[in-house]
Amino acid sequence: MRKIAITIFVLGLFGCDVLDVAVDVKYKTLSNVFLKNNVELQYSKNYFVTKNKNEFLKYFGVGRTMAPIAEIDYNKTILGIAVPPANKQTKIKVVSVKKSDENLIVNYQINYGKELSYNTQPVVIFQAELMGAKNVIFTTDNIYCDTLNLSNGVVISGRCK
């Protein structure tokens, strides 16, 4: 009887939130990966989720520079965030990737710098394990932007202003 009372007290104290805890997911930013020139960005913020090599190669390429070429594990999901080309220094940074229930939650920031005399294509590409997630939720500065359902192949969307 005492164990039941303690269990009821703990559940009452913490509520159902005890079962809905977001856990950190390891992710790896891929360097020297770029968005192909033939990809049209339809939104102010564009989100990509690819689940195999063929999907990835439709949208992204790997650049040859002095830095080491990204090692891409095509068994893991590849995610991307891109904004339209701009003549400003623009850095997209993944702040965190977390798993909660059936959702992978990606929180990111975009930082703008000085004006440039040319256009750049701001994009960040990274890999993460889905860990059973059925949706990817993108947030910027912890403000909801978009949810992508992973039941299809490549998913591209963008609703955040």
C-alpha positions as a LaTeX table, in Angstrom:
\begin{tabular}{lrrr}
\hline
Residue & $x$ (\AA) & $y$ (\AA) & $z$ (\AA) \\
\hline
Met1 & 0.00 & 0.00 & 0.00 \\
Arg2 & 2.87 & 2.34 & 0.82 \\
Lys3 & 4.45 & 1.79 & $-2.68$ \\
Ile4 & 1.15 & 2.66 & $-4.37$ \\
Ala5 & 0.82 & 5.84 & $-2.34$ \\
Ile6 & 4.39 & 6.88 & $-3.21$ \\
Thr7 & 3.79 & 6.16 & $-6.91$ \\
Ile8 & 0.58 & 8.22 & $-6.92$ \\
Phe9 & 2.38 & 11.05 & $-5.12$ \\
Val10 & 5.26 & 11.06 & $-7.65$ \\
Leu11 & 2.89 & 10.98 & $-10.66$ \\
Gly12 & 0.83 & 13.77 & $-9.14$ \\
Leu13 & 3.96 & 15.80 & $-8.43$ \\
Phe14 & 5.42 & 15.47 & $-11.92$ \\
Gly15 & 2.28 & 14.71 & $-13.92$ \\
Cys16 & 2.48 & 12.98 & $-17.27$ \\
Asp17 & 5.46 & 15.12 & $-18.24$ \\
Val18 & 7.69 & 12.46 & $-16.71$ \\
Leu19 & 6.99 & 10.28 & $-19.74$ \\
Asp20 & 7.47 & 13.08 & $-22.30$ \\
Val21 & 11.11 & 13.99 & $-21.79$ \\
Ala22 & 13.09 & 15.22 & $-24.79$ \\
Val23 & 16.47 & 13.53 & $-25.11$ \\
Asp24 & 19.49 & 14.94 & $-26.93$ \\
Val25 & 20.26 & 13.37 & $-30.30$ \\
Lys26 & 23.79 & 13.34 & $-31.64$ \\
Tyr27 & 24.15 & 15.05 & $-35.00$ \\
Lys28 & 27.03 & 15.82 & $-37.32$ \\
Thr29 & 27.27 & 18.90 & $-39.53$ \\
Leu30 & 28.53 & 18.00 & $-42.98$ \\
Ser31 & 31.25 & 20.29 & $-44.29$ \\
Asn32 & 31.83 & 21.03 & $-47.98$ \\
Val33 & 28.24 & 20.11 & $-48.89$ \\
Phe34 & 26.32 & 22.58 & $-51.00$ \\
Leu35 & 22.84 & 23.03 & $-52.43$ \\
Lys36 & 22.84 & 22.39 & $-56.17$ \\
Asn37 & 22.24 & 25.40 & $-58.44$ \\
Asn38 & 19.13 & 23.86 & $-60.03$ \\
Val39 & 17.26 & 23.68 & $-56.71$ \\
Glu40 & 14.66 & 26.44 & $-56.40$ \\
Leu41 & 14.04 & 27.70 & $-52.90$ \\
Gln42 & 10.37 & 28.59 & $-52.60$ \\
Tyr43 & 10.32 & 29.85 & $-49.02$ \\
Ser44 & 12.21 & 32.30 & $-46.83$ \\
Lys45 & 13.39 & 29.25 & $-44.85$ \\
Asn46 & 13.56 & 25.84 & $-46.55$ \\
Tyr47 & 13.84 & 22.46 & $-44.83$ \\
Phe48 & 15.11 & 19.25 & $-46.41$ \\
Val49 & 14.99 & 15.67 & $-45.17$ \\
Thr50 & 16.52 & 12.90 & $-47.29$ \\
Lys51 & 16.76 & 9.25 & $-46.35$ \\
Asn52 & 19.03 & 7.75 & $-49.01$ \\
Lys53 & 21.89 & 8.56 & $-51.36$ \\
Asn54 & 19.76 & 9.06 & $-54.50$ \\
Glu55 & 17.49 & 11.60 & $-52.76$ \\
Phe56 & 20.51 & 13.39 & $-51.35$ \\
Leu57 & 22.26 & 13.69 & $-54.72$ \\
Lys58 & 19.17 & 15.27 & $-56.34$ \\
Tyr59 & 19.55 & 18.34 & $-54.13$ \\
Phe60 & 23.09 & 18.41 & $-52.75$ \\
Gly61 & 26.64 & 18.07 & $-53.96$ \\
Val62 & 29.99 & 17.69 & $-52.24$ \\
Gly63 & 32.59 & 20.36 & $-52.95$ \\
Arg64 & 36.27 & 19.76 & $-53.36$ \\
Thr65 & 38.19 & 22.25 & $-51.23$ \\
Met66 & 41.27 & 22.27 & $-49.03$ \\
Ala67 & 39.16 & 21.13 & $-46.07$ \\
Pro68 & 38.44 & 17.41 & $-45.66$ \\
Ile69 & 35.46 & 16.15 & $-47.64$ \\
Ala70 & 32.45 & 15.23 & $-45.54$ \\
Glu71 & 32.05 & 11.56 & $-44.70$ \\
Ile72 & 28.40 & 10.91 & $-45.39$ \\
Asp73 & 26.62 & 7.92 & $-43.86$ \\
Tyr74 & 23.66 & 7.37 & $-46.17$ \\
Asn75 & 22.12 & 4.99 & $-43.61$ \\
Lys76 & 21.37 & 8.00 & $-41.43$ \\
Thr77 & 18.88 & 10.72 & $-42.26$ \\
Ile78 & 20.36 & 13.84 & $-43.84$ \\
Leu79 & 18.67 & 17.12 & $-42.96$ \\
Gly80 & 19.18 & 20.59 & $-44.32$ \\
Ile81 & 18.14 & 24.18 & $-43.75$ \\
Ala82 & 18.58 & 26.75 & $-46.50$ \\
Val83 & 17.58 & 30.35 & $-47.14$ \\
Pro84 & 17.50 & 32.06 & $-50.55$ \\
Pro85 & 20.75 & 33.51 & $-51.89$ \\
Ala86 & 21.65 & 36.86 & $-50.35$ \\
Asn87 & 24.37 & 39.48 & $-50.50$ \\
Lys88 & 24.85 & 39.37 & $-46.71$ \\
Gln89 & 27.06 & 37.20 & $-44.59$ \\
Thr90 & 24.61 & 34.57 & $-43.35$ \\
Lys91 & 25.38 & 31.75 & $-40.93$ \\
Ile92 & 22.83 & 29.01 & $-40.20$ \\
Lys93 & 23.68 & 27.12 & $-37.02$ \\
Val94 & 22.02 & 24.02 & $-35.59$ \\
Val95 & 21.64 & 24.69 & $-31.87$ \\
Ser96 & 20.20 & 21.33 & $-30.81$ \\
Val97 & 18.53 & 18.16 & $-32.02$ \\
Lys98 & 16.22 & 16.39 & $-29.59$ \\
Lys99 & 13.84 & 13.42 & $-29.69$ \\
Ser100 & 10.46 & 13.60 & $-27.98$ \\
Asp101 & 7.81 & 10.95 & $-28.58$ \\
Glu102 & 7.63 & 10.46 & $-32.36$ \\
Asn103 & 9.27 & 13.81 & $-33.13$ \\
Leu104 & 12.81 & 14.86 & $-33.91$ \\
Ile105 & 13.07 & 18.52 & $-32.89$ \\
Val106 & 15.70 & 20.65 & $-34.65$ \\
Asn107 & 16.35 & 24.08 & $-33.16$ \\
Tyr108 & 18.50 & 26.45 & $-35.21$ \\
Gln109 & 19.58 & 30.08 & $-35.48$ \\
Ile110 & 20.30 & 32.33 & $-38.42$ \\
Asn111 & 22.81 & 35.13 & $-37.92$ \\
Tyr112 & 23.23 & 37.91 & $-40.48$ \\
Gly113 & 26.40 & 39.96 & $-40.89$ \\
Lys114 & 27.71 & 42.66 & $-43.16$ \\
Glu115 & 26.69 & 43.22 & $-46.77$ \\
Leu116 & 28.79 & 41.60 & $-49.47$ \\
Ser117 & 29.47 & 42.55 & $-53.09$ \\
Tyr118 & 28.28 & 39.10 & $-54.22$ \\
Asn119 & 25.54 & 36.59 & $-53.38$ \\
Thr120 & 26.04 & 33.52 & $-51.22$ \\
Gln121 & 23.83 & 30.44 & $-50.77$ \\
Pro122 & 23.40 & 29.94 & $-47.02$ \\
Val123 & 22.76 & 26.30 & $-46.11$ \\
Val124 & 23.55 & 23.89 & $-43.29$ \\
Ile125 & 23.46 & 20.14 & $-43.91$ \\
Phe126 & 23.68 & 17.64 & $-41.07$ \\
Gln127 & 23.07 & 14.00 & $-40.20$ \\
Ala128 & 21.11 & 12.58 & $-37.31$ \\
Glu129 & 19.58 & 9.25 & $-36.43$ \\
Leu130 & 15.79 & 9.36 & $-36.44$ \\
Met131 & 15.51 & 7.00 & $-33.46$ \\
Gly132 & 11.98 & 6.00 & $-34.53$ \\
Ala133 & 10.79 & 9.57 & $-35.16$ \\
Lys134 & 7.94 & 9.96 & $-37.64$ \\
Asn135 & 8.15 & 13.76 & $-37.88$ \\
Val136 & 10.87 & 16.39 & $-37.91$ \\
Ile137 & 9.94 & 19.67 & $-36.24$ \\
Phe138 & 12.03 & 22.73 & $-37.09$ \\
Thr139 & 12.20 & 25.64 & $-34.67$ \\
Thr140 & 14.26 & 28.81 & $-34.77$ \\
Asp141 & 15.15 & 30.38 & $-31.45$ \\
Asn142 & 12.63 & 27.87 & $-29.98$ \\
Ile143 & 9.76 & 29.30 & $-32.05$ \\
Tyr144 & 7.84 & 26.71 & $-34.08$ \\
Cys145 & 8.40 & 26.86 & $-37.85$ \\
Asp146 & 7.34 & 23.66 & $-39.57$ \\
Thr147 & 6.71 & 19.92 & $-39.16$ \\
Leu148 & 7.78 & 17.47 & $-41.85$ \\
Asn149 & 6.15 & 14.05 & $-41.94$ \\
Leu150 & 8.69 & 11.38 & $-42.83$ \\
Ser151 & 6.33 & 8.87 & $-44.43$ \\
Asn152 & 7.37 & 10.06 & $-47.91$ \\
Gly153 & 10.82 & 10.04 & $-49.48$ \\
Val154 & 12.52 & 13.40 & $-49.70$ \\
Val155 & 10.60 & 16.09 & $-47.90$ \\
Ile156 & 11.00 & 19.80 & $-48.63$ \\
Ser157 & 8.99 & 22.50 & $-46.96$ \\
Gly158 & 9.26 & 25.90 & $-45.37$ \\
Arg159 & 6.73 & 27.93 & $-43.45$ \\
Cys160 & 8.73 & 29.97 & $-40.98$ \\
Lys161 & 8.75 & 33.73 & $-41.55$ \\
\hline
\end{tabular}
